Amino acid sequence: MSLNAPVDSKLNRRRSSSVAAVSIGRNNTMKPKRLAPRQCNLIIKSWGRTNKAKVGKDIFEAIFNEAEELKAAFGLSLSMRGKRLRSDSTFIAHTDLFIDTFDFVIRHLDDLPLVIENAEQLGRRHATLNIEDFRPEYWGIFRECIIENVSNEEDRETQIAWRQLILMLIFHM
């Protein structure tokens, strides 16, 4: 990547990221490789160093910066930004639930069938929300905003582990 890259380079980097995959599955997405024990350990250590309350808010704010129209799906006003957004009780409730979900996933990385079952249940709950105009590219935005905010300070190996975990969760949702 060029040192003179435009400001949009973060977005372009997001959209061009990839990970090893093994087969085509539901929703025309590729099934990610299974996490190796070392990758699970890297994720657990990384999550332990994370300021969870801050990162939850950072992730959702990044998602809304990429796709502002998603605010409505979360019961938020499109005009809400910055401190007003981050202090809104509905926004905080969503970020807290998101962090609780990730806490569960990371506590149970040694039991991937349980994690997958949880992701499938989460997907079924989200499917009942009937979000109008939900576009498949939103999954990529969610994935990259999560990875960027959770593993931003981590080494490449840890970032790849996070990417594989997020891809697995999205695949099973």
N, C-alpha and C positions, 0 to 999 in steps of 0.2 A: 504494500500500500504506500502510496506516495505521501511524502511529508506535506505536499501542497494540495492534498485531497480536499475537496469541498466539504462544507459543513455536513452535507447529506451523506458523507461517506459512512457514517455509523449505520444509517438506514440501509445503504447499499450493501454493507458488510453483513447486516442481518439477513437480508433477503438472499444472499448468495452462500450462506453457511450450509454445510452438509455434514453428514455423519454416516458411518458404515451402516448398511441395512441388508437384510437377508431375503426378504420376500415382499411381494405386493399384498396388501391386505385390505381391510375395509376402508371405505371412503377414498379409494385410490391412493392411500398413503402406504409408505413402506414400513414394514414391521422392523423396529430397531433391534439391534443385537442385544442379547441378555447382558446385564451388568456383571462384570467380573468382581470377585471379592475385593480386589484392590480399589476398584472404582467406588464400590459401596463405602469403603473406609475413607476415601478421599471426600466423598459427599458428606459423610457424617462429620468429619473434622471441619470441613468448610462451613456446614450449617451451624456447628457449635460456635464458630467465630462470628456468626452473623448477628447483627442488631436486628432482630426479627420485626419489631414494631416499625422501625424505620424502613427496612427493606420491603415490607408489605406495602407501605404507602408509596415508596419509590416505584415499585413494579406497576401498581395500578395507575399512578400518575403518568408513567412512561407509556402504558397502553393507551390511555386517553389522549396523550400527546400525538400518538400515531393514528388513532382512530377515535376522534372526539365523539362521533355519533354513538359510540358504545356506552357513553355515560347514561343515556336514556334507558338502556337495557338493565342498568344497575340502579335505576331509580334516582338518578342524579340530574340536576339541571345542566344543560349544555353550557351555560354561562359561568358555571362554577370553576374556579382555577386557584392555583397556589395555596396560600394558607387557608382560605375559605374552604376549598375542596378538602384539604388534608385534615381539617378539624370538623368536617361534617359527620354527624353520627351515622348516617347510612354508609358513607365511604369507609369509616372506621370499622363498622360492622362487617363489611365485605372483606376488608384487609385482614381483620382478625380471624375470620372464618378461613380465609385462604392460608394464613400462617398455621392455624390449627390443623388444616388438612395436610400441609407439608410436614409439620411435626409428626403427625401420624405416619405418613409415608416413610420418613427417614428413620423413625423408631422401629419400623417393621421391614427395613430393607433385607433383613435376613429371612423374610417370609414373603417372597415375591408373589406367590399366588394370592395372598391376602391383600397385598398392595394392588394387584390387578383387579381383584374383586371390588375393592374400594373404588378404583378408578371407573369401573363399569357402572357401579351404583351411582357415582357422581355424574357420569354421562347420562344415565337414565333420568336423574333429577333435572339436569340441565335441559334435556330434550323436552320435558314437560313444560318448560318455560315459554315455548313458542315465541322465541325472539324473532321479530320480523326482520327480514333482510340480513340475516346472519350469513356472512360470506366466509367461505373456506379459508381465505387468506388471513382471517382473524386468528386462526390457530398459529400461523407463523409469527404474527405480531405478539401473541401471548408468549409463545416459546422464546423468542429472542429477547423480549423485555424481561422475562424471568431470568434467563441465563445471564443476561447483561448485568442485572442488578444483584443476583445472588453470587455469581462467580467472577465479578469484575476484577477483583484484586488477586484472583487465584492464578496458578500456573496453567499452562495449556492442557495438561493431562486432567486436571480437575475440571476445567471448562468442558472438555469432551465428555467426562463422566456425567456432569450435570445435563449436558445436551442429550445424552442417551436416556437419562432418567425422564426428562421432560417429554421426549419423543415417545417413550413407552407409555407414559401416563396419557398423553393425548391420543395415542393410537387406541388405547383401551377405553377411552371415554366415548 
